[in-house]
């Protein structure tokens, strides 16, 4: 395929752990892309990304038919050095809030997916979906300090309801989390249902005092990325199979007007941009099977075209900021702003996109 990168106007506006500075110096690896500013090579299948601060980025690693590993990657955006990080590298400081958690997973068992960072407390807290050996949202505290690599401490987990295949996670402003149930693991026809754009899942909420509950009015085909408005009165949910983004009122007193827009892509992860807009990323294919077929194979790379969109949460007006179609990268799933670039994750490549926003 021929590269097609289109840029449009965009407004940018604890316990000690084993991941110490000496270990970072010992395990950190360089970008293997040979200086290509559009790519950072090494981190594999980095399905979701979170920006920890102005220097550090964390990615998840999702498994697949040809990849039975799952972990995180800690990346220094200034020098583009990176290292794999797994639960075995973390000390444990269990939070009693998560007393139902059966214990810390091993690095060998962990399989990553969607993530979100809660910065409301004194220490940032990561919520990260894990498919390895159990279906959980793992809870990890992240200590940041100037000039040193972040330290990660495992604090517990939230066990998902039976049959859940979770995808993305968001923090609720009053406490607790929301997740998307992409499909039900007990449904043997889930692939057929996705390809036919039939309902497969919905949004869950979890609160420490009440546990899990299904959110009414969120049933759709392949619910994927999810955000909650800062006021807590609206959900933004990506409906992957239908190529749509939903704005859904949250709570009985919400005055938010429901709205659905067509995105033209298999709408995947959602993140807040620095100016309060929504960053939505999705696979850009004529037929869903073009992407699903590669993902169902053991192929190490799926150079499927993708787009990054900016969406105004009030008007739901959409602006396309990146279209990418090239053999050197693809299957984009997520985008975050890092400096003057969009960093883009993927489900099937040994690299991350680092594409200038200018």
C-alpha positions in Angstrom: 0.0 0.0 0.0 1.1 3.6 -0.6 1.5 5.8 2.4 -1.2 8.3 2.8 -0.8 10.6 5.8 -3.2 13.5 5.8 -3.0 16.2 8.5 -5.9 18.5 9.1 -6.1 21.6 11.3 -5.9 20.4 14.9 -6.0 22.5 18.1 -3.5 21.2 20.6 -3.7 22.9 23.3 3.7 3.7 48.6 6.1 0.7 48.7 9.3 0.7 46.8 9.2 -1.3 43.6 11.6 -3.2 41.5 11.3 -0.7 38.7 13.9 1.6 40.1 16.4 3.8 38.2 19.1 1.1 38.3 16.8 -1.5 36.8 15.7 1.0 34.1 19.3 1.5 33.2 19.8 -2.2 33.0 16.7 -3.2 31.0 16.0 -0.1 28.9 16.2 -0.7 25.1 16.6 1.8 22.2 14.1 2.6 19.5 14.9 0.1 16.7 13.4 2.1 13.9 16.7 3.7 12.8 15.7 7.3 13.5 12.3 7.3 11.7 10.5 10.1 13.5 7.1 8.6 12.6 7.7 5.2 14.3 9.1 3.9 17.6 10.1 0.3 17.1 10.3 -2.5 19.7 7.1 -2.3 21.8 4.8 -5.0 20.4 1.0 -5.0 20.0 0.7 -1.8 22.2 -3.1 -1.7 22.1 -3.6 1.2 24.4 -1.4 4.1 25.7 -1.6 6.5 28.7 0.6 9.5 29.1 2.0 9.5 32.7 3.7 13.0 32.6 5.6 15.1 30.1 8.3 12.4 29.7 6.8 9.0 30.4 4.3 7.0 28.4 2.9 3.5 29.4 1.5 1.1 26.9 -0.4 -2.2 27.3 0.4 -5.3 25.2 -2.5 -7.3 23.9 -2.2 -11.0 23.1 -3.4 -12.9 20.0 -3.2 -16.1 18.1 0.5 -15.5 17.3 1.4 -13.7 20.5 0.9 -15.3 23.9 2.8 -12.6 25.9 1.2 -9.7 27.7 2.7 -6.9 29.6 3.2 -3.2 29.8 5.9 -1.0 28.1 7.4 1.9 29.9 8.6 4.5 27.4 10.7 7.6 27.8 9.3 10.0 25.2 12.4 12.3 25.4 15.0 9.7 24.3 12.6 7.0 23.0 14.1 4.3 25.2 11.7 1.7 26.4 11.5 -1.4 28.6 8.9 -4.2 29.2 7.3 -4.2 32.6 5.2 -7.1 34.1 3.6 -7.7 37.5 6.7 -9.7 38.5 8.6 -6.4 38.4 6.2 -4.8 40.8 6.1 -4.9 44.6 2.7 -5.4 46.2 0.9 -2.9 48.4 -2.6 -4.4 48.5 -5.5 -1.9 49.0 -8.3 -3.2 51.2 -10.8 -1.7 48.7 -10.0 -4.7 46.5 -10.2 -7.4 49.1 -12.1 -9.8 46.7 -9.1 -9.9 44.4 -7.5 -13.4 44.4 -3.9 -12.0 44.3 -1.4 -10.5 41.9 -1.1 -12.1 38.5 2.3 -13.3 37.2 4.0 -11.7 34.3 3.6 -15.0 32.4 -0.2 -14.9 32.8 -0.9 -11.2 32.3 -2.6 -10.2 29.0 -3.2 -6.5 28.6 -5.8 -4.4 26.8 -7.5 -1.1 27.7 -6.2 1.3 30.4 -7.0 4.6 32.1 -5.1 6.8 34.6 -6.9 8.3 37.6 -5.0 11.4 38.6 -7.5 12.6 41.2 -5.6 11.3 44.2 -2.2 12.0 45.6 -0.7 9.1 43.6 -1.8 8.4 40.1 -3.6 5.1 39.8 -3.7 2.9 36.7 -6.7 0.7 35.9 -5.7 -1.9 33.3 -7.8 -4.7 31.8 -6.3 -8.2 32.1 -7.4 -11.2 30.1 -4.7 -13.6 31.3 -5.9 -16.5 33.4 -8.8 -14.4 34.7 -10.9 -11.4 33.5 -10.0 -8.5 35.8 -9.2 -4.8 36.0 -5.8 -4.6 37.6 -5.0 -1.7 39.9 -1.5 -0.2 39.9 -0.2 2.8 41.7 2.3 4.9 39.8 4.8 7.2 41.7 6.4 9.9 39.5 9.5 11.8 40.3 11.6 14.3 38.4 14.6 12.7 36.6 13.8 9.1 37.4 11.7 6.4 35.9 8.2 6.0 37.4 7.7 3.3 40.1 4.8 0.9 39.7 3.2 -0.9 42.7 0.4 -3.5 42.3 -2.5 -2.5 44.5 -5.2 -5.1 43.7 -7.8 -6.1 41.1 -11.5 -6.1 40.4 -12.9 -9.4 39.1 -15.2 -9.0 36.2 -18.7 -10.6 36.1 -18.9 -14.1 34.6 -18.9 -14.2 30.8 -17.3 -10.7 30.4 -14.8 -9.9 27.7 -13.8 -6.4 28.8 -12.3 -3.9 26.4 -11.9 -0.4 27.8 -12.1 1.3 31.2 -12.8 4.8 32.5 -12.8 6.4 35.9 -16.0 7.8 37.4 -15.7 11.2 39.0 -17.5 10.1 42.2 -15.2 7.0 42.5 -15.4 3.7 40.9 -14.9 2.7 37.2 -16.8 2.0 34.1 -15.9 -0.6 31.6 -17.1 -1.8 28.2 -18.2 -5.5 27.8 -17.2 -6.0 24.2 -18.7 -9.5 23.9 -19.8 -12.3 26.1 -17.4 -15.2 26.3 -20.3 -17.7 26.5 -21.7 -16.6 23.1 -20.2 -19.0 20.5 -21.5 -16.7 17.7 -19.8 -13.5 18.8 -17.7 -13.2 15.6 -20.8 -13.6 13.5 -22.7 -11.1 15.7 -20.0 -8.5 15.3 -19.8 -9.0 11.5 -23.6 -8.7 11.4 -23.6 -5.7 13.6 -25.8 -7.4 16.2 -25.8 -6.4 19.9 -22.9 -8.1 21.8 -22.3 -6.1 25.0 -22.8 -3.0 27.0 -21.3 -0.7 29.6 -20.7 -1.8 33.2 -20.2 0.4 36.3 -18.3 -0.8 39.4 -18.4 0.9 42.8 -16.6 -0.4 45.9 -19.8 -0.5 48.0 -22.2 -1.8 45.3 -20.1 -3.9 43.0 -21.0 -4.3 39.3 -24.1 -3.1 37.5 -25.1 -2.9 33.8 -25.8 0.6 32.5 -29.2 0.8 31.0 -29.3 2.1 27.4 -25.7 1.1 26.5 -26.3 -2.2 24.6 -24.7 -2.1 21.2 -22.5 -4.1 18.8 -18.9 -4.3 20.1 -18.8 -1.5 22.7 -15.2 -0.5 22.7 -13.6 2.8 24.0 -15.4 4.6 26.8 -15.1 8.0 28.4 -17.1 9.7 31.2 -17.6 13.5 31.1 -15.7 15.4 33.8 -19.1 16.3 35.4 -20.1 12.7 35.4 -23.3 13.3 33.4 -22.5 11.7 30.1 -20.9 8.6 28.6 -19.1 8.6 25.3 -19.0 5.1 23.9 -17.4 3.8 20.7 -19.6 1.2 18.9 -16.9 -0.6 17.0 -18.9 -2.9 14.7 -21.3 -0.1 13.7 -18.6 2.5 13.2 -20.3 5.0 15.5 -19.8 7.1 18.6 -22.6 7.5 21.2 -23.1 10.2 23.7 -25.4 8.8 26.4 -26.8 10.7 29.4 -25.5 9.3 32.7 -27.7 9.5 35.8 -31.4 10.4 36.2 -30.7 14.1 36.6 -28.5 14.4 33.5 -29.5 17.2 31.0 -27.2 15.9 28.3 -28.8 15.3 25.0 -28.2 11.8 23.6 -26.5 11.7 20.2 -25.0 9.2 17.8 -22.6 10.0 15.0 -21.1 7.9 12.2 -17.3 7.9 12.3 -16.6 6.0 9.1 -14.1 3.7 11.0 -14.3 0.7 13.3 -14.2 3.1 16.3 -11.8 1.8 18.9 -10.2 3.5 21.9 -11.1 7.0 23.1 -9.0 9.5 25.0 -9.3 13.1 26.1 -7.2 15.6 24.2 -5.5 18.3 26.1 -8.1 20.9 24.9 -11.0 18.8 26.1 -11.9 17.2 22.7 -12.2 13.5 22.2 -9.5 11.6 20.3 -11.0 8.6 18.6 -9.0 6.1 16.6 -10.3 3.3 14.4 -9.5 0.9 11.6 -10.3 2.3 8.2 -11.6 -0.6 6.0 -14.4 -1.2 3.6 -15.4 -4.5 5.2 -14.9 -5.4 8.9 -13.5 -8.8 7.9 -10.5 -7.2 6.3 -9.3 -6.3 9.8 -10.9 -9.2 11.8 -9.4 -11.7 9.4 -5.8 -10.5 10.0 -6.5 -10.3 13.8 -7.7 -13.9 13.8 -4.5 -15.1 12.2 -1.0 -15.6 13.7 0.4 -12.9 11.4 2.9 -10.7 13.3 1.8 -7.5 11.5 -1.5 -6.3 10.2 -0.9 -3.1 8.1 -4.6 -2.2 8.1 -5.3 1.6 7.4 -6.6 3.7 10.3 -7.7 7.2 11.1 -7.5 9.5 14.1 -10.4 11.8 14.7 -11.0 14.8 17.0 -14.5 15.2 18.2 -16.1 18.1 20.1 -18.0 16.5 23.0 -20.6 19.3 23.0 -21.5 19.6 19.3 -20.2 16.1 18.3 -18.6 17.7 15.3 -15.8 15.5 13.9 -12.4 16.5 12.4 -10.2 14.0 10.7 -6.6 14.7 11.7 -4.7 11.6 10.5 -5.3 9.1 7.8 -2.6 6.4 7.6 -2.2 3.8 4.9 1.2 2.1 4.6 2.8 -1.3 4.9 5.2 0.0 7.7 2.4 0.4 10.3 -1.3 -0.1 10.7 -4.2 -1.4 12.8 -4.2 1.8 14.8 -6.3 1.5 18.0 -5.6 4.5 20.2 -4.0 8.0 20.1 -2.7 10.3 22.8 -0.9 13.6 22.6 2.8 13.5 23.5 4.6 16.8 22.9 3.8 17.9 19.3 2.9 14.4 18.1 0.2 11.8 18.3 1.4 8.6 19.7 -0.6 5.7 18.2 -1.0 2.2 19.5 -1.9 -0.9 17.5 -3.2 -4.5 18.0 -0.7 -6.1 15.6 2.7 -4.5 15.0 6.1 -4.3 16.7 6.1 -0.5 16.9 4.2 2.6 18.0 3.3 5.4 15.7 4.7 8.8 16.7 3.2 11.1 14.0 3.7 14.9 14.2 0.6 16.9 14.7 1.9 19.8 12.7 
